């Protein structure tokens, strides 16, 4: 700490013994020891306080970084949510328009089966690319839709290869 060699320390001790005398030297040595101990504790306390402040600053810096990271994650999650909600809205609109088209088709089919013969309904089915016979004139649109669904399921039914 002060770079005092043993020979220098020995010279200081001899001078102290001569100046203070043998009676007071042990008390002075004890007092100097206590003062040096207190000084070391004070220096250690200051060092630990400085270290705590540095750690506190580091913790605050880490806290700011974590807050920035969390806002970045929140922003990316909200952007991702928007990316998913847009296609979902489009799909919902497509399904709704398909439902409206189906209802319109069912009404057209119902009106054509109510006011026409089975031959004209067969012509309409062939004109739309379907090879289904026309429904009898007494059948409703729901029954027609059910029969169309059953025929589609029959067309798409897997072939059982086992005997």
HUDAHU-V407913 format. One record per pair of residues at least 12 apart in sequence whose ideal C-beta (glycine too) atoms are under 10 Angstrom apart, sorted by sequence separation. I is the first residue (numbers start at 0). J is the second residue. D is the distance in whole Angstrom. If there is no record, write none. Layout:
i j d
I J D
I J D
This chain:
i j d
12 24 9
15 27 7
108 120 8
111 123 6
120 132 8
121 133 5
131 143 10
134 146 7
15 28 8
111 124 10
120 133 3
121 134 10
134 147 9
119 133 8
120 134 7
132 146 10
108 123 8
117 132 8
118 133 8
120 135 9
131 146 8
12 28 9
15 31 9
107 123 8
108 124 9
117 133 5
120 136 8
131 147 7
116 133 8
117 134 8
115 133 9
117 135 7
129 147 8
132 150 10
108 127 10
117 136 7
131 150 6
116 136 8
130 150 9
131 151 10
112 133 7
115 136 8
129 150 9
111 133 8
112 134 5
114 136 8
129 151 10
104 127 9
111 134 10
112 135 8
113 136 6
120 143 9
124 147 9
112 136 6
113 137 9
130 154 10
108 133 9
109 134 9
111 136 10
112 137 9
113 138 9
108 134 8
112 138 7
113 139 9
112 139 9
113 140 10
112 140 8
109 138 9
108 138 10
109 139 7
110 140 9
109 140 4
112 143 7
108 140 6
109 141 9
107 140 9
109 142 10
105 139 9
106 140 7
109 143 7
105 140 4
108 143 6
109 144 10
104 140 9
105 141 8
108 144 8
102 140 9
105 143 7
0 39 10
104 143 10
105 144 6
108 147 9
104 144 9
0 42 10
102 144 10
105 147 9
101 144 8
104 147 10
